[in-house]
């Protein structure tokens, strides 16, 4: 087994000998070889070893590129996850969770438009005492939060009722708002007409 050793800032590159054909065009070939990953310019290599730059600005830039994007030690180095479309949809549903259930009230979250940069996703493990009361069956479990909500029948009925209410309030009145309703309004209408 070969063990991989960690490097602290030095990396070794073999000295590649340039083929000499005795022509003046060999200078152009050497310039094209310096762009490849194996070949390093002579100024960057010292006896085959790569020496990091001495300038603090360049060194800090290299160190920043090599570091992973985390929250820091005070937040236990929580990494910034890669946001997939499914994860983005779940975060939007969590942001709008106060509209899902009319009986539950949640504290308002952050007002930022995009998803948070640092967060973690976990799974809830139910205790044995909630085997019959609070757990989801295998059929009810879905891969995403959106799929679980769409399969929930109580949420579907609530959503349909709310959509109908909104559509009813936004529907134009038309002729129905001019219709006279009730006996008292009939009397007033007849008085206005002079009958």
PASEBA-1860 file (N, C-alpha, C; in nm, 3 decimals):
! residues 195
1> XXXXXXXX> 0.084/-0.119/0.000/0.000/0.000/0.000/0.087/0.124/0.000 ~ 0.046/0.220/-0.079/0.120/0.345/-0.083/0.049/0.446/0.005 ~ 0.124/0.513/0.088/0.066/0.614/0.175/0.083/0.751/0.111 ~ -0.023/0.829/0.115/-0.016/0.965/0.063/0.031/1.057/0.174 ~ 0.134/1.132/0.146/0.186/1.225/0.244/0.130/1.363/0.216 ~ 0.096/1.434/0.322/0.045/1.569/0.305/0.160/1.666/0.286 ~ 0.142/1.760/0.195/0.245/1.860/0.171/0.203/1.989/0.237 ~ 0.299/2.062/0.290/0.270/2.183/0.363/0.290/2.307/0.277
9> XXXXXXXX> 0.334/2.299/0.162/0.356/2.417/0.079/0.463/2.390/-0.024 ~ 0.522/2.273/-0.016/0.624/2.236/-0.112/0.575/2.118/-0.193 ~ 0.592/2.126/-0.322/0.557/2.013/-0.407/0.672/1.990/-0.504 ~ 0.700/1.866/-0.530/0.812/1.831/-0.615/0.765/1.805/-0.757 ~ 0.839/1.857/-0.854/0.809/1.833/-0.995/0.939/1.787/-1.060 ~ 0.934/1.681/-1.141/1.057/1.632/-1.202/1.109/1.730/-1.307 ~ 1.240/1.733/-1.322/1.299/1.817/-1.425/1.280/1.747/-1.559 ~ 1.214/1.815/-1.649/1.187/1.759/-1.780/1.293/1.812/-1.876
17> XXXXXXXX> 1.361/1.720/-1.942/1.464/1.764/-2.037/1.398/1.798/-2.170 ~ 1.441/1.908/-2.229/1.384/1.956/-2.354/1.453/1.884/-2.471 ~ 1.377/1.836/-2.566/1.441/1.775/-2.683/1.508/1.882/-2.768 ~ 1.633/1.859/-2.799/1.705/1.958/-2.880/1.721/1.904/-3.022 ~ 1.671/1.980/-3.115/1.683/1.940/-3.255/1.786/2.022/-3.328 ~ 1.845/2.121/-3.261/1.948/2.201/-3.322/1.892/2.313/-3.407 ~ 1.762/2.337/-3.402/1.701/2.443/-3.483/1.670/2.563/-3.394 ~ 1.646/2.678/-3.461/1.610/2.799/-3.387/1.463/2.795/-3.344
25> XXXXXXXX> 1.381/2.707/-3.405/1.240/2.699/-3.371/1.218/2.629/-3.236 ~ 1.325/2.577/-3.178/1.315/2.507/-3.050/1.269/2.601/-2.939 ~ 1.294/2.731/-2.951/1.252/2.828/-2.851/1.100/2.835/-2.844 ~ 1.033/2.825/-2.958/0.887/2.828/-2.960/0.831/2.702/-2.896 ~ 0.893/2.588/-2.918/0.849/2.464/-2.856/0.862/2.470/-2.705 ~ 0.969/2.532/-2.656/0.989/2.540/-2.511/0.885/2.631/-2.447 ~ 0.839/2.735/-2.517/0.736/2.822/-2.463/0.602/2.749/-2.455 ~ 0.572/2.666/-2.552/0.445/2.593/-2.549/0.446/2.484/-2.441
33> XXXXXXXX> 0.564/2.428/-2.411/0.574/2.327/-2.307/0.561/2.387/-2.168 ~ 0.596/2.515/-2.154/0.588/2.575/-2.020/0.444/2.594/-1.976 ~ 0.347/2.588/-2.068/0.206/2.604/-2.032/0.145/2.474/-1.981 ~ 0.210/2.359/-2.005/0.152/2.233/-1.961/0.167/2.218/-1.811 ~ 0.093/2.122/-1.754/0.091/2.107/-1.609/0.220/2.045/-1.556 ~ 0.290/1.967/-1.637/0.413/1.901/-1.589/0.527/2.000/-1.583 ~ 0.537/2.085/-1.680/0.650/2.175/-1.691/0.625/2.303/-1.614 ~ 0.719/2.341/-1.529/0.715/2.468/-1.458/0.833/2.551/-1.506
41> XXXXXXXX> 0.816/2.680/-1.509/0.924/2.768/-1.551/1.039/2.758/-1.451 ~ 1.159/2.787/-1.498/1.277/2.776/-1.412/1.273/2.870/-1.294 ~ 1.202/2.984/-1.307/1.195/3.078/-1.195/1.108/3.024/-1.082 ~ 1.010/2.936/-1.114/0.922/2.882/-1.011/0.984/2.762/-0.940 ~ 1.074/2.690/-1.005/1.133/2.571/-0.946/1.273/2.601/-0.893 ~ 1.300/2.550/-0.774/1.435/2.559/-0.718/1.479/2.417/-0.691 ~ 1.569/2.365/-0.775/1.617/2.227/-0.767/1.501/2.127/-0.771 ~ 1.402/2.155/-0.853/1.290/2.064/-0.870/1.180/2.080/-0.767
49> XXXXXXXX> 1.194/2.171/-0.672/1.093/2.194/-0.570/1.019/2.324/-0.598 ~ 0.887/2.323/-0.576/0.806/2.443/-0.592/0.809/2.521/-0.463 ~ 0.853/2.643/-0.469/0.861/2.728/-0.351/0.745/2.828/-0.357 ~ 0.663/2.837/-0.251/0.553/2.933/-0.253/0.605/3.076/-0.257 ~ 0.524/3.168/-0.303/0.571/3.306/-0.315/0.601/3.368/-0.179 ~ 0.696/3.462/-0.177/0.736/3.526/-0.053/0.650/3.647/-0.020 ~ 0.583/3.700/-0.121/0.500/3.818/-0.097/0.377/3.779/-0.016 ~ 0.346/3.852/0.090/0.235/3.813/0.177/0.098/3.817/0.106
57> XXXXXXXX> 0.080/3.911/0.014/-0.049/3.921/-0.054/-0.076/3.796/-0.139 ~ 0.027/3.753/-0.214/0.011/3.634/-0.298/-0.005/3.509/-0.213 ~ 0.068/3.503/-0.102/0.061/3.387/-0.014/-0.078/3.377/0.050 ~ -0.133/3.491/0.096/-0.266/3.491/0.155/-0.372/3.451/0.052 ~ -0.353/3.494/-0.072/-0.447/3.459/-0.178/-0.445/3.308/-0.203 ~ -0.325/3.249/-0.204/-0.313/3.104/-0.221/-0.378/3.029/-0.105 ~ -0.356/3.078/0.018/-0.414/3.013/0.135/-0.566/3.023/0.135 ~ -0.621/3.138/0.091/-0.766/3.154/0.085/-0.829/3.060/-0.017
65> XXXXXXXX> -0.760/3.038/-0.128/-0.812/2.947/-0.230/-0.811/2.803/-0.180 ~ -0.711/2.768/-0.100/-0.699/2.630/-0.053/-0.794/2.599/0.062 ~ -0.840/2.702/0.136/-0.930/2.678/0.249/-1.072/2.649/0.200 ~ -1.142/2.565/0.275/-1.282/2.539/0.245/-1.367/2.651/0.303 ~ -1.482/2.674/0.242/-1.571/2.780/0.285/-1.653/2.730/0.404 ~ -1.622/2.780/0.524/-1.691/2.737/0.646/-1.731/2.860/0.728 ~ -1.812/2.836/0.831/-1.856/2.945/0.918/-1.749/2.987/1.018 ~ -1.657/2.900/1.049/-1.552/2.932/1.144/-1.558/2.844/1.267
73> XXXXXXXX> -1.461/2.862/1.355/-1.450/2.776/1.473/-1.565/2.797/1.570 ~ -1.616/2.919/1.579/-1.724/2.945/1.674/-1.853/2.873/1.635 ~ -1.867/2.838/1.508/-1.984/2.762/1.462/-1.943/2.622/1.419 ~ -1.836/2.570/1.476/-1.789/2.433/1.455/-1.759/2.403/1.308 ~ -1.710/2.501/1.235/-1.668/2.487/1.095/-1.778/2.425/1.008 ~ -1.899/2.481/1.019/-2.010/2.432/0.937/-1.983/2.466/0.790 ~ -1.984/2.366/0.701/-1.951/2.395/0.561/-2.069/2.457/0.487 ~ -2.038/2.524/0.378/-2.141/2.578/0.289/-2.178/2.469/0.190
81> XXXXXXXX> -2.301/2.415/0.196/-2.336/2.302/0.110/-2.364/2.346/-0.033 ~ -2.362/2.248/-0.122/-2.397/2.272/-0.262/-2.549/2.269/-0.272 ~ -2.606/2.374/-0.327/-2.752/2.386/-0.333/-2.803/2.323/-0.461 ~ -2.880/2.214/-0.445/-2.942/2.145/-0.558/-3.084/2.200/-0.573 ~ -3.150/2.175/-0.687/-3.288/2.224/-0.703/-3.384/2.169/-0.598 ~ -3.367/2.043/-0.557/-3.455/1.985/-0.455/-3.436/2.055/-0.321 ~ -3.309/2.081/-0.288/-3.277/2.147/-0.162/-3.329/2.291/-0.163 ~ -3.319/2.357/-0.277/-3.368/2.495/-0.290/-3.520/2.499/-0.270
89> XXXXXXXX> -3.590/2.400/-0.326/-3.736/2.393/-0.311/-3.773/2.370/-0.164 ~ -3.700/2.283/-0.097/-3.728/2.257/0.045/-3.705/2.382/0.130 ~ -3.602/2.460/0.098/-3.575/2.583/0.173/-3.685/2.686/0.151 ~ -3.739/2.694/0.029/-3.849/2.787/0.002/-3.975/2.744/0.077 ~ -3.998/2.614/0.086/-4.115/2.566/0.160/-4.100/2.598/0.309 ~ -3.980/2.583/0.363/-3.958/2.617/0.503/-3.979/2.766/0.528 ~ -3.942/2.848/0.431/-3.960/2.992/0.446/-4.109/3.029/0.446 ~ -4.191/2.953/0.372/-4.335/2.979/0.363/-4.417/2.886/0.453
97> XXXXXXXX> -4.356/2.833/0.560/-4.423/2.733/0.642/-4.543/2.788/0.717 ~ -4.551/2.919/0.736/-4.666/2.974/0.807/-4.794/2.967/0.724 ~ -4.784/2.951/0.594/-4.901/2.941/0.508/-4.947/2.796/0.489 ~ -4.869/2.701/0.535/-4.903/2.560/0.515/-5.014/2.516/0.610 ~ -5.000/2.546/0.738/-5.096/2.502/0.838/-5.160/2.625/0.903 ~ -5.294/2.640/0.894/-5.358/2.760/0.950/-5.359/2.761/1.103 ~ -5.346/2.648/1.167/-5.353/2.640/1.313/-5.220/2.668/1.381 ~ -5.109/2.660/1.308/-4.978/2.680/1.367/-4.925/2.818/1.329
105> XXXXXXXX> -4.858/2.880/1.424/-4.800/3.011/1.399/-4.650/3.002/1.424 ~ -4.573/3.056/1.330/-4.428/3.051/1.338/-4.372/3.193/1.347 ~ -4.257/3.203/1.409/-4.187/3.330/1.413/-4.138/3.365/1.274 ~ -4.140/3.492/1.239/-4.095/3.532/1.106/-3.946/3.504/1.094 ~ -3.907/3.452/0.980/-3.767/3.422/0.956/-3.694/3.542/0.899 ~ -3.578/3.515/0.843/-3.500/3.623/0.784/-3.568/3.672/0.656 ~ -3.542/3.798/0.622/-3.607/3.859/0.506/-3.519/3.851/0.382 ~ -3.413/3.773/0.387/-3.326/3.763/0.271/-3.398/3.690/0.158
113> XXXXXXXX> -3.369/3.730/0.037/-3.438/3.674/-0.078/-3.385/3.536/-0.116 ~ -3.256/3.516/-0.104/-3.198/3.389/-0.144/-3.188/3.292/-0.028 ~ -3.144/3.170/-0.058/-3.125/3.072/0.049/-3.006/3.109/0.135 ~ -3.000/3.060/0.258/-2.885/3.090/0.343/-2.758/3.026/0.289 ~ -2.644/3.086/0.320/-2.518/3.033/0.269/-2.473/2.911/0.348 ~ -2.489/2.915/0.479/-2.445/2.805/0.564/-2.565/2.742/0.632 ~ -2.585/2.613/0.613/-2.689/2.539/0.681/-2.659/2.391/0.670 ~ -2.729/2.312/0.751/-2.712/2.168/0.749/-2.849/2.102/0.743
121> XXXXXXXX> -2.857/1.989/0.678/-2.980/1.914/0.666/-2.961/1.782/0.739 ~ -3.058/1.748/0.823/-3.050/1.624/0.900/-3.178/1.546/0.887 ~ -3.178/1.428/0.945/-3.299/1.345/0.947/-3.345/1.330/1.091 ~ -3.476/1.329/1.108/-3.534/1.316/1.242/-3.551/1.167/1.270 ~ -3.498/1.122/1.382/-3.511/0.984/1.424/-3.610/0.981/1.540 ~ -3.725/0.915/1.517/-3.829/0.912/1.619/-3.792/0.813/1.728 ~ -3.827/0.845/1.852/-3.803/0.749/1.960/-3.903/0.634/1.953 ~ -3.876/0.530/2.026/-3.962/0.412/2.025/-4.100/0.442/2.082
129> XXXXXXXX> -4.111/0.543/2.167/-4.240/0.576/2.227/-4.338/0.635/2.127 ~ -4.290/0.687/2.016/-4.377/0.748/1.915/-4.402/0.654/1.798 ~ -4.393/0.527/1.819/-4.408/0.433/1.708/-4.548/0.440/1.648 ~ -4.651/0.449/1.732/-4.788/0.452/1.681/-4.844/0.592/1.666 ~ -4.792/0.690/1.739/-4.856/0.821/1.741/-4.799/0.920/1.640 ~ -4.670/0.947/1.644/-4.618/1.060/1.569/-4.527/1.027/1.454 ~ -4.522/0.903/1.411/-4.426/0.872/1.305/-4.496/0.860/1.170 ~ -4.417/0.876/1.066/-4.468/0.857/0.929/-4.447/0.712/0.889
137> XXXXXXXX> -4.545/0.659/0.819/-4.527/0.523/0.769/-4.437/0.526/0.646 ~ -4.399/0.408/0.599/-4.310/0.402/0.483/-4.375/0.461/0.358 ~ -4.508/0.444/0.347/-4.579/0.500/0.232/-4.584/0.652/0.238 ~ -4.591/0.706/0.357/-4.599/0.852/0.372/-4.465/0.920/0.355 ~ -4.356/0.849/0.372/-4.223/0.909/0.359/-4.191/0.933/0.212 ~ -4.146/1.053/0.181/-4.109/1.090/0.045/-3.966/1.142/0.046 ~ -3.912/1.162/-0.073/-3.772/1.204/-0.082/-3.754/1.351/-0.046 ~ -3.851/1.436/-0.076/-3.840/1.578/-0.045/-3.960/1.624/0.036
145> XXXXXXXX> -3.945/1.742/0.093/-4.052/1.800/0.173/-4.172/1.837/0.086 ~ -4.146/1.881/-0.037/-4.254/1.918/-0.129/-4.339/1.797/-0.164 ~ -4.276/1.683/-0.188/-4.350/1.560/-0.220/-4.437/1.516/-0.103 ~ -4.386/1.531/0.020/-4.465/1.495/0.138/-4.588/1.585/0.152 ~ -4.570/1.714/0.125/-4.684/1.805/0.136/-4.789/1.778/0.030 ~ -4.744/1.747/-0.092/-4.839/1.722/-0.200/-4.915/1.591/-0.180 ~ -4.859/1.498/-0.105/-4.929/1.371/-0.081/-5.020/1.378/0.042 ~ -5.010/1.484/0.121/-5.091/1.498/0.242/-5.232/1.544/0.204
153> XXXXXXXX> -5.335/1.467/0.244/-5.473/1.498/0.203/-5.528/1.620/0.276 ~ -5.496/1.637/0.404/-5.548/1.753/0.476/-5.492/1.883/0.421 ~ -5.365/1.881/0.383/-5.305/2.000/0.322/-5.367/2.028/0.186 ~ -5.399/1.924/0.110/-5.460/1.944/-0.022/-5.597/2.008/-0.010 ~ -5.679/1.964/0.085/-5.812/2.024/0.100/-5.802/2.168/0.146 ~ -5.711/2.197/0.239/-5.691/2.334/0.285/-5.643/2.422/0.171 ~ -5.550/2.372/0.092/-5.495/2.449/-0.021/-5.604/2.479/-0.124 ~ -5.688/2.379/-0.156/-5.796/2.400/-0.254/-5.895/2.504/-0.204
161> XXXXXXXX> -5.929/2.496/-0.073/-6.024/2.592/-0.018/-5.968/2.733/-0.023 ~ -5.841/2.750/0.010/-5.780/2.882/0.010/-5.769/2.938/-0.133 ~ -5.737/2.852/-0.229/-5.726/2.897/-0.368/-5.863/2.944/-0.418 ~ -5.969/2.871/-0.382/-6.105/2.912/-0.422/-6.144/3.044/-0.358 ~ -6.107/3.066/-0.231/-6.137/3.193/-0.165/-6.067/3.309/-0.232 ~ -5.941/3.290/-0.267/-5.865/3.397/-0.333/-5.923/3.425/-0.471 ~ -5.957/3.320/-0.545/-6.015/3.340/-0.678/-6.150/3.410/-0.669 ~ -6.228/3.376/-0.568/-6.360/3.439/-0.551/-6.345/3.587/-0.520
169> XXXXXXXX> -6.247/3.623/-0.437/-6.229/3.764/-0.402/-6.175/3.845/-0.519 ~ -6.100/3.783/-0.607/-6.042/3.855/-0.720/-6.130/3.853/-0.845 ~ -6.237/3.776/-0.842/-6.325/3.768/-0.958/-6.402/3.900/-0.972 ~ -6.413/3.953/-1.093/-6.486/4.079/-1.110/-6.634/4.060/-1.080 ~ -6.696/4.165/-1.027/-6.836/4.155/-0.985/-6.932/4.135/-1.100 ~ -6.912/4.205/-1.210/-7.003/4.192/-1.324/-7.139/4.250/-1.293 ~ -7.245/4.186/-1.341/-7.381/4.234/-1.325/-7.433/4.204/-1.186 ~ -7.378/4.103/-1.119/-7.433/4.060/-0.990/-7.426/4.170/-0.884
177> XXXXXXXX> -7.331/4.263/-0.895/-7.324/4.368/-0.793/-7.436/4.471/-0.809 ~ -7.502/4.473/-0.927/-7.613/4.567/-0.947/-7.748/4.505/-0.912 ~ -7.747/4.376/-0.884/-7.874/4.310/-0.851/-7.924/4.357/-0.715 ~ -8.056/4.369/-0.704/-8.117/4.414/-0.580/-8.152/4.291/-0.498 ~ -8.108/4.289/-0.372/-8.129/4.172/-0.287/-8.213/4.213/-0.166 ~ -8.318/4.136/-0.136/-8.400/4.158/-0.018/-8.517/4.252/-0.043 ~ -8.621/4.247/0.049/-8.742/4.326/0.032/-8.718/4.474/0.058 ~ -8.631/4.503/0.157/-8.606/4.643/0.189/-8.541/4.715/0.072
185> XXXXXXXX> -8.452/4.647/0.006/-8.388/4.710/-0.110/-8.486/4.723/-0.226 ~ -8.582/4.630/-0.236/-8.686/4.643/-0.340/-8.768/4.771/-0.317 ~ -8.802/4.796/-0.191/-8.881/4.915/-0.159/-8.804/5.041/-0.194 ~ -8.675/5.044/-0.155/-8.593/5.161/-0.185/-8.579/5.182/-0.335 ~ -8.567/5.071/-0.408/-8.551/5.083/-0.553/-8.682/5.135/-0.616 ~ -8.795/5.088/-0.565/-8.922/5.137/-0.618/-8.943/5.284/-0.585 ~ -8.901/5.328/-0.464/-8.913/5.468/-0.428/-8.828/5.554/-0.519 ~ -8.708/5.507/-0.552/-8.621/5.583/-0.640/-8.681/5.596/-0.780
193> XXX> -8.747/5.491/-0.822/-8.804/5.492/-0.956/-8.933/5.578/-0.961 ~ -8.990/5.605/-0.847/-9.109/5.688/-0.842/-9.236/5.610/-0.857 ~ -9.237/5.487/-0.821/-9.357/5.407/-0.834/-9.444/5.414/-0.715
END
